[in-house]
């Protein structure tokens, strides 16, 4: 009897992260998880330098098209962490619903999510925190930019 088939989705949001080993580390952890869970990995979708703020990422779309096709044999999508899939709660839930409707399970290699009530609750909380973390980072970035602009303006004033 053959193993159920799974795909892995990895993502980093910056060119710097593409250069280090983050994508490889994510994939390695996901492969180990797949083996532990009895899945055969038949594809890896690597999103290099793409933000999870939006869901229209090329590899995510490609993966979803494969998973949702009528002839698909994919039974699971594995990510390293929930925030690799989405940093927007609505996007996360939309993607999850589409997978669920097509009987494709969703797994995080590093987080205790599942199809039981507690696993679903943890997944929902992690999706909320992924969005919160993204909003806080964005807010901090805006504050840093404004602070730097203020310093530039002040430094351009010459006292005679």
VMD Tcl script that builds the backbone (N, CA, C; Angstrom):
set m [mol new atoms 480]
animate dup $m
set s [atomselect $m all]
$s set {name element resname resid chain x y z} {
  {N N UNK 1 A 0.845 -1.188 0.000}
  {CA C UNK 1 A 0.000 0.000 0.000}
  {C C UNK 1 A 0.888 1.249 0.000}
  {N N UNK 2 A 0.584 2.198 -0.864}
  {CA C UNK 2 A 1.418 3.394 -0.960}
  {C C UNK 2 A 1.041 4.415 0.113}
  {N N UNK 3 A 2.006 5.243 0.420}
  {CA C UNK 3 A 1.793 6.294 1.421}
  {C C UNK 3 A 0.940 7.410 0.826}
  {N N UNK 4 A 0.166 8.110 1.674}
  {CA C UNK 4 A -0.553 9.285 1.173}
  {C C UNK 4 A 0.448 10.361 0.752}
  {N N UNK 5 A 0.087 11.115 -0.269}
  {CA C UNK 5 A 0.990 12.118 -0.837}
  {C C UNK 5 A 0.799 13.480 -0.172}
  {N N UNK 6 A 1.926 14.175 -0.005}
  {CA C UNK 6 A 1.912 15.504 0.605}
  {C C UNK 6 A 2.816 16.438 -0.178}
  {N N UNK 7 A 2.534 17.725 -0.048}
  {CA C UNK 7 A 3.423 18.756 -0.580}
  {C C UNK 7 A 3.867 19.637 0.578}
  {N N UNK 8 A 5.002 20.274 0.373}
  {CA C UNK 8 A 5.572 21.179 1.370}
  {C C UNK 8 A 5.543 22.585 0.796}
  {N N UNK 9 A 5.177 23.542 1.636}
  {CA C UNK 9 A 5.211 24.954 1.238}
  {C C UNK 9 A 6.153 25.683 2.188}
  {N N UNK 10 A 7.192 26.315 1.627}
  {CA C UNK 10 A 8.125 27.118 2.420}
  {C C UNK 10 A 8.108 28.544 1.890}
  {N N UNK 11 A 8.409 29.482 2.780}
  {CA C UNK 11 A 8.387 30.887 2.368}
  {C C UNK 11 A 9.314 31.709 3.248}
  {N N UNK 12 A 10.019 32.627 2.603}
  {CA C UNK 12 A 10.725 33.696 3.307}
  {C C UNK 12 A 10.338 34.998 2.634}
  {N N UNK 13 A 10.416 36.086 3.391}
  {CA C UNK 13 A 9.902 37.346 2.865}
  {C C UNK 13 A 10.970 38.304 2.359}
  {N N UNK 14 A 12.240 37.991 2.569}
  {CA C UNK 14 A 13.265 38.935 2.118}
  {C C UNK 14 A 14.368 38.220 1.346}
  {N N UNK 15 A 15.064 38.998 0.528}
  {CA C UNK 15 A 16.180 38.455 -0.248}
  {C C UNK 15 A 17.284 37.953 0.676}
  {N N UNK 16 A 17.477 38.631 1.804}
  {CA C UNK 16 A 18.497 38.202 2.770}
  {C C UNK 16 A 18.201 36.801 3.281}
  {N N UNK 17 A 16.928 36.524 3.557}
  {CA C UNK 17 A 16.545 35.210 4.060}
  {C C UNK 17 A 16.714 34.137 2.989}
  {N N UNK 18 A 16.563 34.516 1.730}
  {CA C UNK 18 A 16.762 33.563 0.641}
  {C C UNK 18 A 18.217 33.112 0.636}
  {N N UNK 19 A 19.125 34.051 0.913}
  {CA C UNK 19 A 20.556 33.766 0.891}
  {C C UNK 19 A 20.998 32.855 2.031}
  {N N UNK 20 A 20.340 32.935 3.190}
  {CA C UNK 20 A 20.756 32.056 4.283}
  {C C UNK 20 A 20.064 30.707 4.137}
  {N N UNK 21 A 20.036 29.930 5.168}
  {CA C UNK 21 A 19.529 28.559 5.060}
  {C C UNK 21 A 18.082 28.397 5.505}
  {N N UNK 22 A 17.344 29.489 5.649}
  {CA C UNK 22 A 15.989 29.408 6.184}
  {C C UNK 22 A 15.071 28.492 5.372}
  {N N UNK 23 A 15.072 28.634 4.063}
  {CA C UNK 23 A 14.209 27.784 3.229}
  {C C UNK 23 A 14.609 26.314 3.344}
  {N N UNK 24 A 15.909 26.066 3.330}
  {CA C UNK 24 A 16.386 24.688 3.461}
  {C C UNK 24 A 16.027 24.105 4.823}
  {N N UNK 25 A 16.156 24.911 5.868}
  {CA C UNK 25 A 15.808 24.454 7.221}
  {C C UNK 25 A 14.319 24.146 7.324}
  {N N UNK 26 A 13.497 25.019 6.755}
  {CA C UNK 26 A 12.054 24.776 6.759}
  {C C UNK 26 A 11.737 23.458 6.053}
  {N N UNK 27 A 12.329 23.280 4.878}
  {CA C UNK 27 A 12.060 22.064 4.106}
  {C C UNK 27 A 12.517 20.816 4.854}
  {N N UNK 28 A 13.689 20.884 5.450}
  {CA C UNK 28 A 14.216 19.731 6.193}
  {C C UNK 28 A 13.270 19.339 7.330}
  {N N UNK 29 A 12.808 20.321 8.089}
  {CA C UNK 29 A 11.876 20.047 9.192}
  {C C UNK 29 A 10.560 19.467 8.675}
  {N N UNK 30 A 10.072 20.024 7.573}
  {CA C UNK 30 A 8.817 19.535 6.991}
  {C C UNK 30 A 8.964 18.110 6.469}
  {N N UNK 31 A 10.106 17.808 5.860}
  {CA C UNK 31 A 10.336 16.442 5.368}
  {C C UNK 31 A 10.391 15.441 6.530}
  {N N UNK 32 A 11.059 15.828 7.603}
  {CA C UNK 32 A 11.127 14.948 8.778}
  {C C UNK 32 A 9.728 14.719 9.348}
  {N N UNK 33 A 8.945 15.784 9.415}
  {CA C UNK 33 A 7.572 15.677 9.909}
  {C C UNK 33 A 6.744 14.762 8.999}
  {N N UNK 34 A 6.883 14.939 7.692}
  {CA C UNK 34 A 6.137 14.120 6.726}
  {C C UNK 34 A 6.466 12.642 6.916}
  {N N UNK 35 A 7.731 12.350 7.063}
  {CA C UNK 35 A 8.144 10.961 7.264}
  {C C UNK 35 A 7.550 10.406 8.561}
  {N N UNK 36 A 7.615 11.200 9.612}
  {CA C UNK 36 A 7.071 10.790 10.913}
  {C C UNK 36 A 5.562 10.516 10.824}
  {N N UNK 37 A 4.868 11.302 10.008}
  {CA C UNK 37 A 3.416 11.168 9.878}
  {C C UNK 37 A 2.995 10.158 8.800}
  {N N UNK 38 A 3.977 9.601 8.093}
  {CA C UNK 38 A 3.672 8.585 7.092}
  {C C UNK 38 A 3.302 9.113 5.721}
  {N N UNK 39 A 3.724 10.333 5.390}
  {CA C UNK 39 A 3.432 10.921 4.080}
  {C C UNK 39 A 4.619 10.763 3.134}
  {N N UNK 40 A 4.317 10.665 1.856}
  {CA C UNK 40 A 5.325 10.723 0.807}
  {C C UNK 40 A 5.306 12.143 0.238}
  {N N UNK 41 A 6.428 12.834 0.306}
  {CA C UNK 41 A 6.510 14.198 -0.225}
  {C C UNK 41 A 6.695 14.118 -1.737}
  {N N UNK 42 A 5.749 14.710 -2.465}
  {CA C UNK 42 A 5.791 14.657 -3.928}
  {C C UNK 42 A 6.024 16.031 -4.558}
  {N N UNK 43 A 6.155 17.055 -3.723}
  {CA C UNK 43 A 6.410 18.388 -4.256}
  {C C UNK 43 A 6.779 19.363 -3.161}
  {N N UNK 44 A 7.627 20.323 -3.530}
  {CA C UNK 44 A 8.015 21.395 -2.611}
  {C C UNK 44 A 7.822 22.716 -3.343}
  {N N UNK 45 A 7.109 23.610 -2.719}
  {CA C UNK 45 A 6.846 24.939 -3.280}
  {C C UNK 45 A 7.594 25.949 -2.428}
  {N N UNK 46 A 8.631 26.562 -3.025}
  {CA C UNK 46 A 9.507 27.488 -2.303}
  {C C UNK 46 A 9.214 28.917 -2.740}
  {N N UNK 47 A 8.695 29.697 -1.826}
  {CA C UNK 47 A 8.390 31.106 -2.093}
  {C C UNK 47 A 9.600 31.903 -1.618}
  {N N UNK 48 A 10.341 32.469 -2.558}
  {CA C UNK 48 A 11.591 33.155 -2.230}
  {C C UNK 48 A 11.403 34.664 -2.268}
  {N N UNK 49 A 11.465 35.277 -1.099}
  {CA C UNK 49 A 11.365 36.727 -1.014}
  {C C UNK 49 A 9.973 37.262 -1.239}
  {N N UNK 50 A 8.959 36.551 -0.757}
  {CA C UNK 50 A 7.563 36.970 -0.915}
  {C C UNK 50 A 6.923 37.196 0.446}
  {N N UNK 51 A 6.272 38.316 0.605}
  {CA C UNK 51 A 5.576 38.626 1.851}
  {C C UNK 51 A 4.303 37.799 1.965}
  {N N UNK 52 A 3.956 37.448 3.197}
  {CA C UNK 52 A 2.703 36.712 3.428}
  {C C UNK 52 A 1.555 37.663 3.721}
  {N N UNK 53 A 1.783 38.960 3.507}
  {CA C UNK 53 A 0.709 39.938 3.732}
  {C C UNK 53 A -0.433 39.738 2.745}
  {N N UNK 54 A -0.091 39.214 1.568}
  {CA C UNK 54 A -1.105 38.985 0.533}
  {C C UNK 54 A -1.060 37.522 0.098}
  {N N UNK 55 A -2.181 37.026 -0.386}
  {CA C UNK 55 A -2.273 35.607 -0.754}
  {C C UNK 55 A -1.963 35.339 -2.224}
  {N N UNK 56 A -1.729 36.373 -3.010}
  {CA C UNK 56 A -1.488 36.142 -4.443}
  {C C UNK 56 A 0.005 35.956 -4.730}
  {N N UNK 57 A 0.597 34.969 -4.067}
  {CA C UNK 57 A 2.004 34.642 -4.263}
  {C C UNK 57 A 2.100 33.500 -5.282}
  {N N UNK 58 A 3.049 33.584 -6.206}
  {CA C UNK 58 A 3.108 32.622 -7.317}
  {C C UNK 58 A 3.137 31.150 -6.897}
  {N N UNK 59 A 4.006 30.795 -5.978}
  {CA C UNK 59 A 4.123 29.383 -5.588}
  {C C UNK 59 A 2.922 28.919 -4.769}
  {N N UNK 60 A 2.345 29.808 -3.980}
  {CA C UNK 60 A 1.137 29.458 -3.230}
  {C C UNK 60 A -0.008 29.164 -4.199}
  {N N UNK 61 A -0.166 30.016 -5.198}
  {CA C UNK 61 A -1.218 29.813 -6.200}
  {C C UNK 61 A -0.988 28.501 -6.953}
  {N N UNK 62 A 0.262 28.258 -7.338}
  {CA C UNK 62 A 0.595 27.012 -8.042}
  {C C UNK 62 A 0.268 25.792 -7.171}
  {N N UNK 63 A 0.666 25.844 -5.899}
  {CA C UNK 63 A 0.397 24.736 -4.986}
  {C C UNK 63 A -1.102 24.510 -4.814}
  {N N UNK 64 A -1.841 25.598 -4.612}
  {CA C UNK 64 A -3.286 25.469 -4.423}
  {C C UNK 64 A -3.950 24.887 -5.669}
  {N N UNK 65 A -3.517 25.315 -6.847}
  {CA C UNK 65 A -4.081 24.771 -8.089}
  {C C UNK 65 A -3.858 23.263 -8.181}
  {N N UNK 66 A -2.671 22.818 -7.797}
  {CA C UNK 66 A -2.373 21.381 -7.813}
  {C C UNK 66 A -3.239 20.652 -6.792}
  {N N UNK 67 A -3.289 21.173 -5.577}
  {CA C UNK 67 A -4.048 20.517 -4.497}
  {C C UNK 67 A -5.546 20.468 -4.773}
  {N N UNK 68 A -6.060 21.477 -5.448}
  {CA C UNK 68 A -7.503 21.576 -5.654}
  {C C UNK 68 A -7.979 21.001 -6.981}
  {N N UNK 69 A -7.043 20.543 -7.821}
  {CA C UNK 69 A -7.463 19.970 -9.103}
  {C C UNK 69 A -8.201 18.651 -8.860}
  {N N UNK 70 A -9.140 18.363 -9.722}
  {CA C UNK 70 A -9.979 17.164 -9.561}
  {C C UNK 70 A -9.157 15.873 -9.588}
  {N N UNK 71 A -8.044 15.884 -10.304}
  {CA C UNK 71 A -7.221 14.676 -10.420}
  {C C UNK 71 A -6.119 14.599 -9.354}
  {N N UNK 72 A -6.100 15.548 -8.446}
  {CA C UNK 72 A -5.031 15.598 -7.444}
  {C C UNK 72 A -5.077 14.407 -6.491}
  {N N UNK 73 A -3.904 13.888 -6.192}
  {CA C UNK 73 A -3.768 12.824 -5.196}
  {C C UNK 73 A -3.183 13.367 -3.893}
  {N N UNK 74 A -3.023 14.682 -3.813}
  {CA C UNK 74 A -2.434 15.309 -2.627}
  {C C UNK 74 A -3.405 15.192 -1.460}
  {N N UNK 75 A -2.898 14.688 -0.348}
  {CA C UNK 75 A -3.716 14.512 0.854}
  {C C UNK 75 A -3.318 15.459 1.978}
  {N N UNK 76 A -2.164 16.146 1.821}
  {CA C UNK 76 A -1.721 17.038 2.898}
  {C C UNK 76 A -0.799 18.130 2.376}
  {N N UNK 77 A -0.897 19.284 3.027}
  {CA C UNK 77 A 0.037 20.395 2.839}
  {C C UNK 77 A 0.756 20.560 4.170}
  {N N UNK 78 A 2.086 20.636 4.106}
  {CA C UNK 78 A 2.885 20.779 5.320}
  {C C UNK 78 A 3.685 22.071 5.233}
  {N N UNK 79 A 3.600 22.879 6.284}
  {CA C UNK 79 A 4.393 24.100 6.416}
  {C C UNK 79 A 5.232 23.979 7.679}
  {N N UNK 80 A 6.283 24.787 7.765}
  {CA C UNK 80 A 7.090 24.776 8.985}
  {C C UNK 80 A 6.334 25.446 10.129}
  {N N UNK 81 A 5.746 26.604 9.831}
  {CA C UNK 81 A 4.945 27.351 10.802}
  {C C UNK 81 A 3.753 27.941 10.070}
  {N N UNK 82 A 2.685 28.173 10.794}
  {CA C UNK 82 A 1.468 28.733 10.203}
  {C C UNK 82 A 1.733 30.061 9.500}
  {N N UNK 83 A 2.611 30.889 10.058}
  {CA C UNK 83 A 2.848 32.199 9.444}
  {C C UNK 83 A 3.594 32.105 8.117}
  {N N UNK 84 A 4.078 30.931 7.755}
  {CA C UNK 84 A 4.678 30.746 6.434}
  {C C UNK 84 A 3.576 30.739 5.373}
  {N N UNK 85 A 2.388 30.275 5.743}
  {CA C UNK 85 A 1.258 30.228 4.810}
  {C C UNK 85 A 0.623 31.601 4.651}
  {N N UNK 86 A 0.336 32.265 5.769}
  {CA C UNK 86 A -0.337 33.570 5.711}
  {C C UNK 86 A -0.082 34.349 6.989}
  {N N UNK 87 A -0.043 35.664 6.835}
  {CA C UNK 87 A 0.047 36.555 7.994}
  {C C UNK 87 A -1.209 37.412 8.079}
  {N N UNK 88 A -2.252 36.898 7.497}
  {CA C UNK 88 A -3.554 37.535 7.522}
  {C C UNK 88 A -4.553 36.441 7.870}
  {N N UNK 89 A -5.300 36.643 8.933}
  {CA C UNK 89 A -6.195 35.601 9.424}
  {C C UNK 89 A -7.232 35.186 8.379}
  {N N UNK 90 A -7.805 36.141 7.671}
  {CA C UNK 90 A -8.811 35.815 6.663}
  {C C UNK 90 A -8.205 34.973 5.542}
  {N N UNK 91 A -7.000 35.347 5.082}
  {CA C UNK 91 A -6.329 34.547 4.049}
  {C C UNK 91 A -6.084 33.125 4.551}
  {N N UNK 92 A -5.609 33.021 5.781}
  {CA C UNK 92 A -5.341 31.700 6.356}
  {C C UNK 92 A -6.610 30.845 6.350}
  {N N UNK 93 A -7.684 31.415 6.859}
  {CA C UNK 93 A -8.939 30.661 6.952}
  {C C UNK 93 A -9.503 30.309 5.579}
  {N N UNK 94 A -9.348 31.210 4.616}
  {CA C UNK 94 A -9.828 30.952 3.255}
  {C C UNK 94 A -9.056 29.793 2.624}
  {N N UNK 95 A -7.738 29.836 2.754}
  {CA C UNK 95 A -6.901 28.760 2.210}
  {C C UNK 95 A -7.244 27.437 2.888}
  {N N UNK 96 A -7.348 27.462 4.196}
  {CA C UNK 96 A -7.671 26.249 4.965}
  {C C UNK 96 A -9.015 25.659 4.549}
  {N N UNK 97 A -10.000 26.519 4.354}
  {CA C UNK 97 A -11.339 26.057 3.963}
  {C C UNK 97 A -11.291 25.387 2.592}
  {N N UNK 98 A -10.562 25.985 1.661}
  {CA C UNK 98 A -10.435 25.391 0.325}
  {C C UNK 98 A -9.767 24.023 0.401}
  {N N UNK 99 A -8.707 23.922 1.202}
  {CA C UNK 99 A -8.031 22.635 1.363}
  {C C UNK 99 A -8.976 21.612 1.998}
  {N N UNK 100 A -9.636 22.028 3.058}
  {CA C UNK 100 A -10.551 21.141 3.775}
  {C C UNK 100 A -11.679 20.648 2.863}
  {N N UNK 101 A -12.232 21.539 2.068}
  {CA C UNK 101 A -13.310 21.167 1.146}
  {C C UNK 101 A -12.859 20.133 0.117}
  {N N UNK 102 A -11.551 20.075 -0.123}
  {CA C UNK 102 A -10.997 19.112 -1.077}
  {C C UNK 102 A -10.290 17.950 -0.372}
  {N N UNK 103 A -10.580 17.802 0.919}
  {CA C UNK 103 A -10.041 16.705 1.729}
  {C C UNK 103 A -8.520 16.679 1.762}
  {N N UNK 104 A -7.929 17.870 1.791}
  {CA C UNK 104 A -6.483 18.010 1.930}
  {C C UNK 104 A -6.221 18.518 3.343}
  {N N UNK 105 A -5.476 17.752 4.112}
  {CA C UNK 105 A -5.169 18.131 5.494}
  {C C UNK 105 A -4.046 19.160 5.511}
  {N N UNK 106 A -4.025 19.958 6.559}
  {CA C UNK 106 A -3.016 21.007 6.728}
  {C C UNK 106 A -2.229 20.704 7.995}
  {N N UNK 107 A -0.897 20.729 7.875}
  {CA C UNK 107 A -0.030 20.416 9.007}
  {C C UNK 107 A 1.033 21.495 9.189}
  {N N UNK 108 A 1.369 21.751 10.430}
  {CA C UNK 108 A 2.522 22.579 10.778}
  {C C UNK 108 A 3.551 21.651 11.406}
  {N N UNK 109 A 4.765 21.675 10.875}
  {CA C UNK 109 A 5.816 20.792 11.386}
  {C C UNK 109 A 6.273 21.185 12.785}
  {N N UNK 110 A 5.997 22.416 13.197}
  {CA C UNK 110 A 6.535 22.891 14.477}
  {C C UNK 110 A 5.479 23.340 15.483}
  {N N UNK 111 A 4.198 23.210 15.117}
  {CA C UNK 111 A 3.138 23.701 16.008}
  {C C UNK 111 A 2.060 22.629 16.188}
  {N N UNK 112 A 1.469 22.547 17.375}
  {CA C UNK 112 A 0.523 21.468 17.687}
  {C C UNK 112 A -0.905 21.723 17.202}
  {N N UNK 113 A -1.073 21.780 15.878}
  {CA C UNK 113 A -2.419 21.976 15.340}
  {C C UNK 113 A -2.985 20.624 14.925}
  {N N UNK 114 A -4.279 20.566 14.712}
  {CA C UNK 114 A -4.908 19.317 14.300}
  {C C UNK 114 A -6.368 19.527 13.980}
  {N N UNK 115 A -7.046 18.442 13.670}
  {CA C UNK 115 A -8.459 18.512 13.303}
  {C C UNK 115 A -9.390 18.369 14.496}
  {N N UNK 116 A -8.826 18.092 15.671}
  {CA C UNK 116 A -9.644 18.001 16.882}
  {C C UNK 116 A -9.947 19.420 17.386}
  {N N UNK 117 A -10.901 19.588 18.283}
  {CA C UNK 117 A -11.268 20.934 18.747}
  {C C UNK 117 A -10.087 21.750 19.287}
  {N N UNK 118 A -9.221 21.144 20.092}
  {CA C UNK 118 A -8.083 21.880 20.647}
  {C C UNK 118 A -7.094 22.269 19.551}
  {N N UNK 119 A -6.824 21.362 18.626}
  {CA C UNK 119 A -5.913 21.653 17.523}
  {C C UNK 119 A -6.419 22.787 16.651}
  {N N UNK 120 A -7.728 22.801 16.398}
  {CA C UNK 120 A -8.332 23.887 15.610}
  {C C UNK 120 A -8.240 25.212 16.359}
  {N N UNK 121 A -8.459 25.173 17.671}
  {CA C UNK 121 A -8.375 26.400 18.477}
  {C C UNK 121 A -6.952 26.947 18.460}
  {N N UNK 122 A -5.973 26.077 18.629}
  {CA C UNK 122 A -4.569 26.510 18.610}
  {C C UNK 122 A -4.227 27.098 17.248}
  {N N UNK 123 A -4.681 26.461 16.188}
  {CA C UNK 123 A -4.420 26.980 14.841}
  {C C UNK 123 A -5.015 28.375 14.665}
  {N N UNK 124 A -6.245 28.560 15.124}
  {CA C UNK 124 A -6.883 29.872 15.031}
  {C C UNK 124 A -6.122 30.931 15.802}
  {N N UNK 125 A -5.685 30.582 16.996}
  {CA C UNK 125 A -4.911 31.526 17.818}
  {C C UNK 125 A -3.596 31.870 17.131}
  {N N UNK 126 A -2.916 30.864 16.581}
  {CA C UNK 126 A -1.649 31.118 15.889}
  {C C UNK 126 A -1.855 31.993 14.654}
  {N N UNK 127 A -2.971 31.813 13.945}
  {CA C UNK 127 A -3.274 32.659 12.784}
  {C C UNK 127 A -3.502 34.102 13.222}
  {N N UNK 128 A -4.194 34.288 14.342}
  {CA C UNK 128 A -4.411 35.639 14.886}
  {C C UNK 128 A -3.069 36.269 15.256}
  {N N UNK 129 A -2.207 35.508 15.919}
  {CA C UNK 129 A -0.919 36.051 16.333}
  {C C UNK 129 A 0.005 36.323 15.151}
  {N N UNK 130 A -0.110 35.552 14.077}
  {CA C UNK 130 A 0.677 35.835 12.873}
  {C C UNK 130 A 0.283 37.191 12.299}
  {N N UNK 131 A -1.022 37.468 12.282}
  {CA C UNK 131 A -1.495 38.766 11.787}
  {C C UNK 131 A -1.076 39.887 12.737}
  {N N UNK 132 A -1.202 39.655 14.027}
  {CA C UNK 132 A -0.805 40.655 15.020}
  {C C UNK 132 A 0.681 40.973 14.903}
  {N N UNK 133 A 1.511 39.950 14.803}
  {CA C UNK 133 A 2.952 40.142 14.672}
  {C C UNK 133 A 3.271 40.975 13.437}
  {N N UNK 134 A 2.602 40.684 12.341}
  {CA C UNK 134 A 2.813 41.432 11.108}
  {C C UNK 134 A 2.409 42.898 11.270}
  {N N UNK 135 A 1.280 43.141 11.930}
  {CA C UNK 135 A 0.804 44.514 12.142}
  {C C UNK 135 A 1.762 45.292 13.036}
  {N N UNK 136 A 2.268 44.640 14.075}
  {CA C UNK 136 A 3.212 45.304 14.980}
  {C C UNK 136 A 4.499 45.639 14.248}
  {N N UNK 137 A 5.011 44.701 13.452}
  {CA C UNK 137 A 6.234 44.962 12.682}
  {C C UNK 137 A 6.022 46.118 11.716}
  {N N UNK 138 A 4.872 46.151 11.073}
  {CA C UNK 138 A 4.557 47.224 10.137}
  {C C UNK 138 A 4.488 48.563 10.855}
  {N N UNK 139 A 3.842 48.568 12.001}
  {CA C UNK 139 A 3.720 49.790 12.795}
  {C C UNK 139 A 5.092 50.281 13.244}
  {N N UNK 140 A 5.918 49.366 13.702}
  {CA C UNK 140 A 7.266 49.738 14.135}
  {C C UNK 140 A 8.077 50.268 12.965}
  {N N UNK 141 A 7.935 49.643 11.801}
  {CA C UNK 141 A 8.652 50.108 10.617}
  {C C UNK 141 A 8.232 51.525 10.265}
  {N N UNK 142 A 6.928 51.802 10.324}
  {CA C UNK 142 A 6.434 53.146 10.035}
  {C C UNK 142 A 7.007 54.154 11.024}
  {N N UNK 143 A 7.059 53.782 12.304}
  {CA C UNK 143 A 7.603 54.681 13.323}
  {C C UNK 143 A 9.085 54.940 13.091}
  {N N UNK 144 A 9.826 53.906 12.724}
  {CA C UNK 144 A 11.256 54.065 12.456}
  {C C UNK 144 A 11.461 54.978 11.258}
  {N N UNK 145 A 10.676 54.793 10.215}
  {CA C UNK 145 A 10.790 55.635 9.022}
  {C C UNK 145 A 10.504 57.089 9.370}
  {N N UNK 146 A 9.428 57.319 10.107}
  {CA C UNK 146 A 9.082 58.690 10.494}
  {C C UNK 146 A 10.163 59.289 11.386}
  {N N UNK 147 A 10.702 58.492 12.277}
  {CA C UNK 147 A 11.768 58.962 13.154}
  {C C UNK 147 A 12.993 59.346 12.335}
  {N N UNK 148 A 13.343 58.510 11.381}
  {CA C UNK 148 A 14.496 58.795 10.534}
  {C C UNK 148 A 14.263 60.040 9.690}
  {N N UNK 149 A 13.051 60.191 9.158}
  {CA C UNK 149 A 12.739 61.385 8.379}
  {C C UNK 149 A 12.855 62.629 9.245}
  {N N UNK 150 A 12.398 62.524 10.476}
  {CA C UNK 150 A 12.516 63.647 11.401}
  {C C UNK 150 A 13.961 64.008 11.650}
  {N N UNK 151 A 14.813 63.006 11.797}
  {CA C UNK 151 A 16.236 63.257 12.018}
  {C C UNK 151 A 16.869 63.885 10.788}
  {N N UNK 152 A 16.463 63.439 9.604}
  {CA C UNK 152 A 16.997 64.005 8.368}
  {C C UNK 152 A 16.604 65.471 8.272}
  {N N UNK 153 A 15.333 65.765 8.551}
  {CA C UNK 153 A 14.880 67.148 8.492}
  {C C UNK 153 A 15.649 68.012 9.485}
  {N N UNK 154 A 15.826 67.521 10.691}
  {CA C UNK 154 A 16.540 68.288 11.712}
  {C C UNK 154 A 18.005 68.458 11.337}
  {N N UNK 155 A 18.613 67.429 10.743}
  {CA C UNK 155 A 20.029 67.522 10.404}
  {C C UNK 155 A 20.257 68.431 9.202}
  {N N UNK 156 A 19.218 68.708 8.427}
  {CA C UNK 156 A 19.389 69.579 7.270}
  {C C UNK 156 A 19.255 71.057 7.639}
  {N N UNK 157 A 18.837 71.324 8.872}
  {CA C UNK 157 A 18.738 72.709 9.334}
  {C C UNK 157 A 20.124 73.156 9.784}
  {N N UNK 158 A 20.576 74.247 9.216}
  {CA C UNK 158 A 21.906 74.752 9.576}
  {C C UNK 158 A 21.766 75.919 10.529}
  {N N UNK 159 A 22.500 75.850 11.578}
  {CA C UNK 159 A 22.511 76.955 12.537}
  {C C UNK 159 A 23.712 77.820 12.213}
  {N N UNK 160 A 23.455 79.145 12.049}
  {CA C UNK 160 A 24.554 80.044 11.676}
  {C C UNK 160 A 24.908 80.930 12.803}
}
mol reanalyze $m
mol bondsrecalc $m
mol representation Tube
mol addrep $m
